[in-house]
Amino acid sequence: MENSYCFFENRKCKFFPCHQMEGDFNCLFCYCPLYNKEKCPGSPEYIEKSGKKIKSCVKCNFPHKPENYKKVISML
């Protein structure tokens, strides 16, 4: 996919890829803007650390899939 306003892939990033997935990888939402959303369309897991429940998005690829750009924007 070509880099544009709704897609950007940065293969030179030292963390690329931050998640394992097939196909195009959208780095536009490097830090997920949906992290603070209680009802996230992705697949977060919740872990406990120091007695607190923490949202872990390590296994979630939702914001990195190019076809989800409009869904992410609509939730913001």
N, C-alpha and C positions, 0 to 999 in steps of 0.2 A: 504494500500500500504506500502511496506517496505522502510525504510529510505535508501537513496542512493545518488549518485552524482546529481541526478535530482529531488529528492524529500526528504523533511524533514518536519516532523510535530512535533512541540514543544508544547504539551499540558500543560506543566508546566509554560509557559510564562504567566505573569500576564495580558497580553492583549489578550490572546487566548480565543475565536476567535476574531480577529479584524474586521472581516466581517461575516455576516450571510450567510451561504451557506450549501447545502447538500453535503454529501460524503466526500472524502478525502480532506484535506486542506493543501496545500503546503506552508510552512513557509519559503522556501528557498529564495524567493524574498520578504522578510518582508517589505523592503522599495522598492517600485517599481522602477526598473531600467528604466522603460519606461516613468516615470513622465515628463521628459524634452522633450520627443518626441511630436512633433506637431500632427502627425498622429498616434495616439495610437489605437491599435486594441480593447482596452477595452471599458468601458462605462463611461468615466469621465463626470462630470458635471462642469460647470464653474459658479463661484459665484463672486460677486463683494464685495470687502472689501476695505474701505478707497480709493475708486475711482480706484482700480486696479482689473483687471480680474484675478482670481486665479483658477487653476485647482483643483477640488476636486475629489478624488478617493474613497471616503467613501463608495459609493455603487457599486464599481467595484471589481469583483472577478477574473478577467482575469489572473493575474500572480499567483493566488493561486490554480488554477485548474491544477492538475498534467499533463493533456493532452496538456497544453499550454507551457510546458517547452521549447520544440524545437523552437516554434514560438518566444518566448521571446529572446532566445539565438541568433536566426537568425537576430533579429532586433538590437542587440548590435554590 
